[in-house]
Amino acid sequence: MPARTLAARPGRWLWTCRAGFEAHLFEELEWAGAEPRLLGEALVESDAVSGPPPAFARAGYQVAATLTATNPEAIADAAARAVLALPGRTPWAVQAFTPDTPRGNALAPVAEALESAVSARLPAERRIEDAQRAREAGALLVSLCVAPDEVTVVGAVHAREAVSLAAGGRRRMRRAGDAPSRAAMKLEEALDGLAFEPGRGDVCVDLGAAPGGWTQRLVSRGAKVVAVDPARLMPELTGNPRVKHVQESAFAYAPDEPADWLFCDMAWRPLEVAQLLAKWGRRGWAQHLVANIKLPMKDKNPILLRVRHTLGQEGGWEGLTVRQLYHDRDEVTVTAHKMK
Ligand SMILES: C[S@@+](CC[C@H](N)C(=O)[O-])C[C@H]1O[C@@H](n2cnc3c(N)ncnc32)[C@H](O)[C@@H]1O
């Protein structure tokens, strides 16, 4: 790790990740031939990536300028100038974030103040208030990364191509009063990025469902859930007419009829889980897939490569996305669908 945060080079891409996962992100970018460089904790720079975005990147954008001034007014002036110099006349939504590390998080008030100061310096007619609206409008997400050691990186990404619409990919899902676990927030974050969501009347199969955080969220959306897990579900789910608990291994289970959605959060070996999900894909047992894949091993990328291959080539799952979400720890979340 560099002793001080390094300046990102204009034209390259800045990626941010979960602290401690820099080496995994670096390796992915290296394998993609994007010539990565570690800039500091939770920050990696690289050339543009032509294939799927790296799974371990929470967010990424193309660098316009790195500012090293210390005076907040001077930084805001220079950042606004850099934004105004971006090519084209596309409108923007402005977001500031810090690397998600203790030193970075201490700068959160600085980032918040910079976001307001830069927004106030930009012409109101080109400004869009939030990232979701920027995506709908085909606008840019202007990103300001406020990093330790007086490094501020200004740049932008098309909102429709952004890995995440949340600043720095830090998509905090509020803990719902009735949600039992972090697991429920993982599910909500995964669903947040999808074009379709499970809804009223949809049939969902939830593999590795216990104690029931995902099942509970799906039921509250009006779906019917087959919860497959040898372990017990929380009592409030067991009497629910829209929940059927199949108390057996997911490897032994076969659905009576195809489901709309397949969910999987099984605490089990990733390659075996991928093979199980591929079987569901091949047999057309579900239309949409959301799966959390556990990666407790040191060497994560070779496993991820095989998981991608198994799901896509052997399972026929399409539109595969693989991302370490904000709420994911030693794990990634996969989404995919089958063509009708
Ligand atoms: C992380 S927990 C799932 C949490 C759940 N998504 C929730 O929201 O409450 C992992 C679950 O995988 C289950 N599991 C492990 N091996 C399994 C298998 N072969 N078949 C079904 N479930 C399995 C475990 O019993 C455990 O309940």
The ligand as a MOL file (V3000), in Angstrom:
LIG
                    3D

  0  0  0     0  0            999 V3000
M  V30 BEGIN CTAB
M  V30 COUNTS 27 29 0 0 0
M  V30 BEGIN ATOM
M  V30 1 C -26.4610 -17.0270 5.2540 0
M  V30 2 S -27.6690 -18.1860 5.7090 0 CHG=1
M  V30 3 C -29.0310 -17.6390 4.7560 0
M  V30 4 C -29.6870 -16.4050 5.3140 0
M  V30 5 C -31.0030 -16.1230 4.6670 0
M  V30 6 N -30.8520 -15.6750 3.2920 0
M  V30 7 C -31.7660 -15.0710 5.4160 0
M  V30 8 O -32.0380 -14.0060 4.8440 0
M  V30 9 O -32.1300 -15.3030 6.5610 0 CHG=-1
M  V30 10 C -27.1450 -19.6270 4.9160 0
M  V30 11 C -28.1060 -20.7860 4.9620 0
M  V30 12 O -27.6860 -21.7610 4.0270 0
M  V30 13 C -28.2110 -22.9750 4.4900 0
M  V30 14 N -27.6390 -24.1080 3.7670 0
M  V30 15 C -26.3740 -24.5840 3.7780 0
M  V30 16 N -26.2960 -25.6810 3.0000 0
M  V30 17 C -27.5260 -25.8850 2.4590 0
M  V30 18 C -28.0790 -26.8390 1.5740 0
M  V30 19 N -27.3540 -27.8350 1.0620 0
M  V30 20 N -29.3740 -26.7180 1.2500 0
M  V30 21 C -30.1290 -25.7330 1.7390 0
M  V30 22 N -29.6610 -24.8110 2.5880 0
M  V30 23 C -28.3860 -24.8750 2.9500 0
M  V30 24 C -27.8870 -22.9540 5.9770 0
M  V30 25 O -28.7200 -23.8800 6.6880 0
M  V30 26 C -28.1900 -21.4920 6.3100 0
M  V30 27 O -29.4830 -21.3640 6.8450 0
M  V30 END ATOM
M  V30 BEGIN BOND
M  V30 1 1 1 2
M  V30 2 1 2 3
M  V30 3 1 2 10
M  V30 4 1 3 4
M  V30 5 1 4 5
M  V30 6 1 5 6
M  V30 7 1 5 7
M  V30 8 2 7 8
M  V30 9 1 7 9
M  V30 10 1 10 11
M  V30 11 1 11 12
M  V30 12 1 11 26
M  V30 13 1 12 13
M  V30 14 1 13 14
M  V30 15 1 13 24
M  V30 16 1 14 15
M  V30 17 1 14 23
M  V30 18 2 15 16
M  V30 19 1 16 17
M  V30 20 1 17 18
M  V30 21 2 17 23
M  V30 22 1 18 19
M  V30 23 2 18 20
M  V30 24 1 20 21
M  V30 25 2 21 22
M  V30 26 1 22 23
M  V30 27 1 24 25
M  V30 28 1 24 26
M  V30 29 1 26 27
M  V30 END BOND
M  V30 END CTAB
M  END
